[in-house]
């Protein structure tokens, strides 16, 4: 069985490790079935060919593709460049891809769509995602109800549907919660891997990153503990089952 390539963008080891554990658990993967690369401290291997993998999963991170180059740290710029470097092969060859949060910005930027902070940002917490007509029929959303809650927290978003993409999920604050390009390239604005414990970890780590007023952290943690986001991980399970 070919392995899944998991690219992680979080420079905080605790957040990265927690996210990786969630990808394994929610996707039904063993660590041996994956090739994990932390792009904050590792380069992509020379000669890497995404077609050698069962699929590619890109995690979230504190960076924004729409930030001006001079506002990006050296690490953020390097991570973004690495992610964008694999996108031509992914879209050209329709390689199975699941981009989570940051990944939808990367896909949008690669497809020359408008990704910005102008509209559609969402505060940290649950967001109700609703299937579109195309989403009703898509294999990644089989077994999920017509609407379900998932954790979000993002400053930038797609401002338009990229040319050639299909809208699969929407929400009231953000119309592009999940899109597909081709037959196998997917991206979500929400975090399908995140549960309350995982989001509590992120709230604590990113409380001074501009996502929320730091004084609200405890209230946000309580809100997340009360949320029901149990359906969203089915997307990762479907992805691994379909392409593994």
C-alpha positions as CSV (number, residue, x, y, z in Angstrom):
1,X,0.0,0.0,0.0
2,X,1.3,3.4,-0.9
3,X,1.7,5.9,1.9
4,X,-0.1,9.1,2.5
5,X,2.1,12.2,2.5
6,X,1.2,14.5,5.4
7,X,2.6,18.0,5.2
8,X,2.5,20.0,8.4
9,X,2.9,23.8,8.7
10,X,2.7,24.5,12.4
11,X,6.1,25.7,13.9
12,X,4.9,24.8,17.4
13,X,5.9,21.2,18.1
14,X,3.0,20.5,20.5
15,X,0.4,21.8,18.0
16,X,2.0,19.9,15.1
17,X,2.2,16.6,17.1
18,X,-1.4,16.9,18.2
19,X,-2.6,17.6,14.7
20,X,-0.6,14.6,13.3
21,X,-2.1,12.4,16.0
22,X,-5.6,13.6,15.0
23,X,-4.9,12.9,11.3
24,X,-4.0,9.3,12.2
25,X,-6.8,8.8,14.5
26,X,-9.6,10.4,12.5
27,X,-8.3,9.0,9.2
28,X,-7.9,5.5,10.5
29,X,-4.2,5.5,9.6
30,X,-1.2,3.8,11.2
31,X,1.9,6.0,11.4
32,X,3.7,3.5,9.1
33,X,1.1,4.3,6.4
34,X,2.3,7.9,6.3
35,X,5.2,10.0,5.4
36,X,5.2,13.0,7.7
37,X,7.1,16.2,6.9
38,X,7.1,19.2,9.2
39,X,7.8,22.0,6.7
40,X,8.8,24.4,9.5
41,X,11.9,22.4,10.1
42,X,12.3,20.1,7.1
43,X,12.6,20.6,3.3
44,X,10.7,18.6,0.8
45,X,13.0,15.7,-0.4
46,X,14.8,16.3,-3.7
47,X,12.9,14.7,-6.5
48,X,9.7,14.2,-4.5
49,X,6.9,13.0,-6.8
50,X,3.4,13.3,-5.3
51,X,2.2,10.6,-7.7
52,X,4.2,8.1,-5.6
53,X,1.7,8.6,-2.7
54,X,-1.8,7.3,-2.1
55,X,-2.7,10.9,-1.4
56,X,-1.5,14.2,0.1
57,X,-2.9,15.8,3.3
58,X,-1.9,19.4,4.2
59,X,-2.6,20.6,7.7
60,X,-3.3,24.1,9.0
61,X,-1.1,26.7,10.4
62,X,-0.8,30.4,11.6
63,X,0.3,31.7,8.2
64,X,-1.9,33.4,5.5
65,X,-1.2,33.2,1.8
66,X,-2.7,36.6,1.3
67,X,-0.3,38.4,3.6
68,X,2.2,40.7,1.9
69,X,5.6,39.1,1.3
70,X,7.3,41.6,3.7
71,X,4.8,40.6,6.5
72,X,5.7,36.9,6.3
73,X,8.4,35.4,8.5
74,X,11.1,33.4,6.8
75,X,9.5,30.2,8.0
76,X,6.0,31.2,6.8
77,X,7.4,32.1,3.4
78,X,9.4,28.9,3.1
79,X,6.3,26.8,4.1
80,X,4.1,28.5,1.6
81,X,6.7,28.1,-1.2
82,X,7.0,24.4,-0.5
83,X,3.2,23.9,-0.5
84,X,2.8,25.8,-3.7
85,X,5.6,23.9,-5.4
86,X,3.7,20.6,-5.3
87,X,0.3,22.0,-6.5
88,X,1.0,22.0,-10.3
89,X,1.6,18.3,-10.2
90,X,-1.4,17.7,-7.9
91,X,-3.8,19.5,-10.1
92,X,-2.3,18.4,-13.4
93,X,-2.4,14.7,-12.5
94,X,-5.5,14.9,-10.2
95,X,-3.5,13.4,-7.3
96,X,-5.7,12.8,-4.3
97,X,-5.3,15.9,-2.0
98,X,-7.0,17.1,1.2
99,X,-6.0,20.6,2.2
100,X,-7.3,21.6,5.7
101,X,-7.8,25.3,6.4
102,X,-4.5,26.7,5.1
103,X,-4.8,24.1,2.3
104,X,-7.8,25.8,0.8
105,X,-5.8,29.1,0.6
106,X,-3.0,27.3,-1.1
107,X,-5.3,25.6,-3.6
108,X,-7.0,28.9,-4.3
109,X,-3.7,30.8,-4.7
110,X,-2.5,28.1,-7.1
111,X,-5.7,28.4,-9.1
112,X,-5.3,32.2,-9.3
113,X,-8.5,32.8,-7.3
114,X,-9.0,35.7,-4.9
115,X,-7.9,34.7,-1.4
116,X,-8.0,37.5,1.1
117,X,-9.2,38.9,4.4
118,X,-11.7,41.1,2.8
119,X,-14.7,38.9,3.7
120,X,-15.7,35.5,5.1
121,X,-13.2,35.2,8.0
122,X,-14.6,33.3,10.9
123,X,-13.9,33.5,14.6
124,X,-12.6,30.5,16.5
125,X,-15.4,28.0,17.3
126,X,-17.9,25.7,15.5
127,X,-19.5,26.6,12.2
128,X,-22.5,24.9,10.6
129,X,-21.5,23.5,7.2
130,X,-24.3,22.8,4.7
131,X,-24.1,20.5,1.7
132,X,-24.6,21.9,-1.7
133,X,-26.3,19.9,-4.5
134,X,-22.9,18.8,-5.6
135,X,-21.9,18.0,-2.1
136,X,-24.9,15.7,-1.7
137,X,-23.4,13.4,-4.4
138,X,-19.7,13.7,-3.5
139,X,-18.0,10.6,-2.1
140,X,-16.1,12.6,0.5
141,X,-19.3,13.6,2.1
142,X,-21.1,10.2,2.1
143,X,-22.3,9.2,5.5
144,X,-22.5,12.8,6.7
145,X,-25.8,14.7,7.4
146,X,-26.9,17.5,5.2
147,X,-25.5,19.9,7.7
148,X,-23.1,19.5,10.5
149,X,-20.8,21.6,12.7
150,X,-17.0,21.7,12.4
151,X,-14.3,23.8,14.0
152,X,-13.0,26.9,12.2
153,X,-10.8,29.9,13.0
154,X,-9.4,31.8,10.0
155,X,-8.6,35.3,9.0
156,X,-8.5,34.8,5.2
157,X,-10.8,32.9,2.9
158,X,-11.7,32.3,-0.7
159,X,-13.6,35.3,-2.0
160,X,-14.8,33.4,-5.1
161,X,-15.0,29.8,-6.3
162,X,-11.8,29.1,-8.2
163,X,-12.3,28.5,-12.0
164,X,-12.9,24.8,-12.5
165,X,-13.7,24.1,-8.9
166,X,-17.0,22.8,-7.4
167,X,-18.5,24.1,-4.2
168,X,-19.4,21.2,-1.9
169,X,-20.1,22.8,1.5
170,X,-21.1,26.3,2.5
171,X,-21.9,28.2,5.8
172,X,-23.7,31.4,6.6
173,X,-20.4,33.3,7.4
174,X,-18.3,31.7,4.7
175,X,-19.7,30.3,1.4
176,X,-16.7,28.2,0.5
177,X,-16.3,25.7,3.3
178,X,-15.3,22.8,1.0
179,X,-14.4,22.7,-2.6
180,X,-13.2,20.1,-5.1
181,X,-11.1,20.6,-8.2
182,X,-11.0,17.8,-10.8
183,X,-12.2,14.6,-9.3
184,X,-9.7,14.1,-6.4
185,X,-8.4,17.4,-5.2
186,X,-10.3,18.6,-2.1
187,X,-9.9,21.5,0.4
188,X,-11.8,22.5,3.5
189,X,-11.9,25.9,5.2
190,X,-12.7,24.1,8.5
191,X,-10.6,21.5,10.4
192,X,-12.0,18.0,9.8
193,X,-9.5,16.5,12.1
194,X,-10.2,18.8,15.1
195,X,-12.1,17.8,18.3
196,X,-12.6,19.8,21.4
197,X,-9.3,18.6,23.0
198,X,-7.3,19.5,19.9
199,X,-8.9,22.9,19.6
200,X,-8.3,23.6,23.3
201,X,-4.6,23.0,22.6
202,X,-4.6,25.4,19.6
203,X,-6.5,28.1,21.5
204,X,-3.9,27.9,24.2
205,X,-0.9,28.0,21.8
206,X,-2.3,30.6,19.4
207,X,-4.0,32.9,21.9
208,X,-1.6,35.8,21.0
209,X,-1.8,35.2,17.2
210,X,-4.6,37.6,16.5
211,X,-7.4,35.1,16.1
212,X,-9.3,36.3,19.2
213,X,-8.8,38.5,22.3
214,X,-6.6,36.6,24.6
215,X,-9.0,37.3,27.5
216,X,-11.6,35.2,25.7
217,X,-9.5,32.0,25.6
218,X,-11.2,30.3,28.6
219,X,-14.7,31.1,27.2
220,X,-13.7,29.8,23.8
221,X,-12.5,26.6,25.3
222,X,-15.8,26.1,27.1
223,X,-17.7,26.8,23.9
224,X,-15.6,24.2,22.0
225,X,-16.1,21.6,24.8
226,X,-19.9,22.0,24.4
227,X,-19.8,21.7,20.6
228,X,-20.7,18.6,18.6
229,X,-18.2,18.2,15.8
230,X,-18.4,14.4,15.6
231,X,-19.4,14.2,12.0
232,X,-16.6,16.2,10.4
233,X,-13.8,13.5,10.8
234,X,-15.8,11.2,8.5
235,X,-14.4,13.3,5.6
236,X,-10.8,12.1,6.5
237,X,-12.0,8.6,7.0
238,X,-13.7,8.7,3.5
239,X,-10.5,10.1,2.0
240,X,-8.3,7.4,3.4
241,X,-10.7,4.7,2.6
242,X,-11.2,5.8,-1.0
243,X,-7.5,6.4,-1.9
244,X,-5.7,4.1,0.5
